[in-house]
Amino acid sequence: MSSCDDMSIEDLKFVMASEAHKGDVAQSAYDNFIRPFVEANRVNLFEKFQDIPMEDIETLKECKRMALLIETLNDYMENIISTGKLAAHSLASEENQENSDEHAS
């Protein structure tokens, strides 16, 4: 079983760079495709939900499931983007620290 303790600094930098790149790609996909899809479907589902008769329990449940799936997709993408931003920030901090150490020597 692998852990961070078993990884070299270079391995950790590679993982952080990969996460930062994945976050950048996810941000682009989110901005161009996912966010518009989520926003349009939130509105669409809310409008449909309002039109469903209260006694139509199965349709209400299906509408709720679809809304939860859309929110799960949105949360998943936001998590990837946040992880990528954190990784990029960590990489930048590490590089700044290395540069400071080199100038101090």
Secondary structure as GFF3:
##gff-version 3
##sequence-region A 1 105
A	DSSP	three_ten_helix	4	6	.	.	.	ID=ss1
A	DSSP	alpha_helix	9	29	.	.	.	ID=ss2
A	DSSP	pi_helix	30	34	.	.	.	ID=ss3
A	DSSP	alpha_helix	35	51	.	.	.	ID=ss4
A	DSSP	alpha_helix	57	104	.	.	.	ID=ss5
###
